[in-house]
Amino acid sequence: MLPVRWIVGSGAIVLALCVLWGSAGANDPAQRHLELKQLMLELINDARREAGAPPVRLGANGAAQLHAEQMVAGCFHSHWGLDGLKPYMRYSLRGGYQANAENVAESNAWRVGMDRCAIRESAARPDLERLVREAMAGWLRSPGHRANLLNPAHRLVNVGIAWRGSANYLFRAVQHFEGDYVRLDRPPAIVGGVLTLSGRTVNGASLGAGLIVQHDPPPQPQQRGTLNDTGPYCGGYPVAAVFPHARWTRRSTTPACTEPGAVEPRGDGGWVELPTIAAEEWALSGAAFTIRVDLSAMLRQFGSGVYTISLGGDVQGEQATLMQYAVFYGLYPLNRMFVYAGAATTASALSEGLGLRAVFIWDGAAWRAYAARGARLIPGSADLEIAAGDWLWLAS
């Protein structure tokens, strides 16, 4: 696609620049390879039944399938993508907002190096049913993956399955579990430094008395060799707790997982006393809730990046995370996807069928740029300020 240059004028009007994607209108990733996904679902529920956990249903979030396909296309195995996105970031970009967690599995019938991959292309299929069963058996042998797979709080699972080759093949499988305890009317968004969200709890859940904000630096493109050397992923670094009243306190563990390419983890796995912020609005009416909080001071301290909003609560007498939503703050998700549109990355693939567009609004002093899907803003995308007369470049 050719670069787009647009000069911004003045006036109290709303302008929109539509961006057309070559992949728009493609089939829903969640609907690919349904027969194999049904087999995976049966195996999951067999294991959950034996463990006394309730069954899960197939979810409709396509991020798991897109990640499996990217791993095969890029010949790597990691929770991170080539674009540096983590599972909960991909999940949120596909519209998901429940608490969620991912398992990934690989199988290779060919020598795969850290920085290279040789595979004989073939239209034939390997024994995919066997590979699905082997992936399940491997997850169940791993304590961490098994705990995720059997977590009784999970209600849905999004499955990704992709492969390449036949006798010499690459195979990748993804399980991305999620809860189903919140319905959002207004997904979390940070506009002018203020976080707002609203919705209601469902399926026996009730809202707790606070939320946690975690921060990840802006995702960076990664190399195959780096990704093949990664291990488990953690959530972002906890940076704030929001309560109806500031006098409350909250402690949180700092994740000790190492990011791709990093020498040391950002956290040490210990406890940190989180700065507390009093909500400007914390309204509850039955199962419905509305939350509004000024995060300006926190945002000035930590800057741009991905802020994951985690909303806690209670599910049938047990404490649980009800919602996780990745807000892209100070980043421009539409432009980020555009930059990688020519590569086989999750960021470009996530644009499938989203109907993304850029919206520019003059607020009387400067233009603010939003990425929007239909009438709704993409999380946190209202942070690019453009003075009247400035040039805006969107280029591949």
GICORCOR-V741974 format. One record per residue. N is the residue number from 1. RES is the residue in one letter. OMEGA is omega in whole degrees, -180 to 180 (* if undefined). BURIAL is b if it has 16 or more other ideal C-beta (glycine too) atoms within 10 Angstrom, else e. Layout:
n res omega burial
N RES OMEGA BURIAL
N RES OMEGA BURIAL
This chain:
n res omega burial
1 M -180 e
2 L 174 e
3 P 179 e
4 V 177 e
5 R -176 e
6 W 179 e
7 I -176 e
8 V 178 b
9 G -179 e
10 S -180 e
11 G -177 e
12 A -180 e
13 I 177 e
14 V 179 e
15 L 179 e
16 A 174 e
17 L -179 e
18 C 178 e
19 V -178 b
20 L -179 e
21 W 178 b
22 G -177 e
23 S -178 e
24 A 179 e
25 G 177 e
26 A -178 e
27 N -177 e
28 D -180 e
29 P -178 b
30 A -177 b
31 Q -179 e
32 R 175 b
33 H -175 b
34 L -179 e
35 E 178 e
36 L 179 b
37 K 176 b
38 Q 176 e
39 L 177 b
40 M -180 b
41 L 179 b
42 E -180 e
43 L 177 b
44 I -176 b
45 N 173 b
46 D -179 e
47 A 180 b
48 R 179 b
49 R 179 e
50 E -179 e
51 A -180 e
52 G 179 e
53 A 179 b
54 P -179 e
55 P 174 e
56 V 177 b
57 R 174 e
58 L 177 b
59 G -176 b
60 A -180 e
61 N -173 b
62 G -175 b
63 A -179 b
64 A 180 b
65 Q 180 b
66 L 179 b
67 H 177 b
68 A -179 b
69 E 179 b
70 Q 179 b
71 M 178 b
72 V -179 b
73 A -178 b
74 G 179 b
75 C 176 b
76 F -179 b
77 H -175 b
78 S 169 b
79 H 177 b
80 W 174 b
81 G 176 b
82 L 178 b
83 D 179 b
84 G -179 b
85 L 174 b
86 K -176 b
87 P -176 b
88 Y 175 b
89 M 177 b
90 R -179 b
91 Y 180 b
92 S 179 b
93 L 174 b
94 R 174 b
95 G -178 e
96 G 179 b
97 Y 176 b
98 Q 168 b
99 A -172 b
100 N 180 b
101 A -171 b
102 E 165 b
103 N 173 b
104 V 180 b
105 A 179 b
106 E 170 b
107 S -178 b
108 N 172 b
109 A -180 b
110 W 180 e
111 R -179 e
112 V 178 b
113 G -180 e
114 M -175 e
115 D 179 e
116 R -178 e
117 C 178 b
118 A -179 e
119 I 177 b
120 R -179 e
121 E 179 e
122 S 178 e
123 A -179 e
124 A 180 e
125 R 168 e
126 P 178 b
127 D -172 e
128 L 178 b
129 E 178 e
130 R -178 e
131 L 176 b
132 V 179 b
133 R 179 e
134 E 177 e
135 A 178 b
136 M -180 b
137 A 179 e
138 G 178 b
139 W -178 b
140 L 177 b
141 R -178 e
142 S -175 e
143 P -178 e
144 G 179 e
145 H -180 b
146 R 179 b
147 A 178 e
148 N -177 b
149 L -175 b
150 L -178 b
151 N -176 b
152 P -180 e
153 A 180 b
154 H 179 b
155 R 179 b
156 L 173 b
157 V 174 b
158 N -173 b
159 V 173 b
160 G 179 b
161 I 179 b
162 A -180 b
163 W 179 b
164 R 178 b
165 G -179 b
166 S 179 e
167 A 171 e
168 N -169 b
169 Y 165 b
170 L 180 b
171 F 177 b
172 R 177 b
173 A -179 b
174 V 168 b
175 Q 177 b
176 H -177 b
177 F 176 b
178 E 173 b
179 G 177 b
180 D -172 b
181 Y -178 b
182 V 168 b
183 R -177 e
184 L 170 b
185 D 179 e
186 R 178 e
187 P 179 b
188 P 176 b
189 A 178 b
190 I -180 b
191 V -178 e
192 G 180 e
193 G -177 e
194 V 176 e
195 L 175 b
196 T 172 b
197 L 177 b
198 S 179 b
199 G 180 b
200 R 176 b
201 T -178 b
202 V 174 e
203 N 174 e
204 G -180 e
205 A 174 b
206 S -175 e
207 L 174 b
208 G -174 b
209 A 179 e
210 G 175 b
211 L -179 b
212 I 175 b
213 V 178 b
214 Q -175 b
215 H 169 b
216 D 173 b
217 P 177 e
218 P -180 e
219 P -179 b
220 Q 177 e
221 P -176 e
222 Q 176 b
223 Q -178 e
224 R -178 b
225 G 178 e
226 T -178 b
227 L 179 b
228 N -180 b
229 D -178 e
230 T 178 b
231 G 180 e
232 P 177 e
233 Y 175 b
234 C 171 b
235 G 179 b
236 G 179 b
237 Y -178 b
238 P -176 b
239 V -180 b
240 A 172 b
241 A -180 b
242 V 180 b
243 F 174 b
244 P -179 e
245 H -174 e
246 A -177 e
247 R 178 e
248 W 179 e
249 T 180 e
250 R 174 b
251 R -180 e
252 S 175 b
253 T 177 e
254 T -176 e
255 P -177 b
256 A 179 e
257 C -179 b
258 T 178 b
259 E 179 b
260 P 178 b
261 G -179 e
262 A 179 e
263 V -178 e
264 E 176 e
265 P 179 e
266 R 178 b
267 G -178 b
268 D -179 e
269 G 179 e
270 G -177 e
271 W 177 e
272 V 176 e
273 E -175 e
274 L 169 b
275 P -179 b
276 T -180 b
277 I 178 b
278 A 178 e
279 A 173 b
280 E 177 e
281 E 175 e
282 W -171 b
283 A 177 e
284 L 176 e
285 S -173 e
286 G 179 e
287 A -176 e
288 A 178 e
289 F 173 b
290 T -177 b
291 I 177 b
292 R -177 e
293 V 178 b
294 D -179 b
295 L -172 b
296 S -177 e
297 A 179 e
298 M -179 b
299 L 176 b
300 R -178 e
301 Q -172 e
302 F 174 b
303 G -175 e
304 S 180 b
305 G 179 b
306 V 179 b
307 Y -180 b
308 T -179 b
309 I -179 b
310 S -178 b
311 L -178 b
312 G 179 b
313 G -175 b
314 D 175 b
315 V 179 b
316 Q 176 e
317 G 180 e
318 E 175 e
319 Q -177 e
320 A 170 b
321 T -176 b
322 L -173 b
323 M 171 b
324 Q -177 b
325 Y -178 b
326 A 179 b
327 V -180 b
328 F -173 b
329 Y -179 b
330 G 175 b
331 L 180 b
332 Y -171 b
333 P -179 b
334 L 180 b
335 N 180 b
336 R 178 b
337 M -178 b
338 F -179 b
339 V -176 b
340 Y -174 b
341 A -179 b
342 G -177 e
343 A 179 b
344 A -179 e
345 T 177 b
346 T -177 b
347 A 179 b
348 S -179 b
349 A -179 b
350 L 180 b
351 S -176 b
352 E 173 b
353 G -176 b
354 L -178 b
355 G -176 e
356 L 174 b
357 R 176 b
358 A -180 b
359 V -178 b
360 F -176 b
361 I 177 e
362 W -177 b
363 D 179 e
364 G 180 e
365 A -179 e
366 A 173 e
367 W 174 b
368 R -175 b
369 A 179 b
370 Y 165 b
371 A -173 b
372 A 171 b
373 R -174 e
374 G -180 e
375 A -175 e
376 R 179 e
377 L 171 b
378 I -172 b
379 P 170 b
380 G -172 b
381 S -176 b
382 A -175 b
383 D 176 b
384 L 179 b
385 E -177 e
386 I 178 b
387 A 180 e
388 A -180 e
389 G 178 e
390 D 175 e
391 W 174 e
392 L 180 b
393 W 168 e
394 L -173 b
395 A 176 e
396 S * e
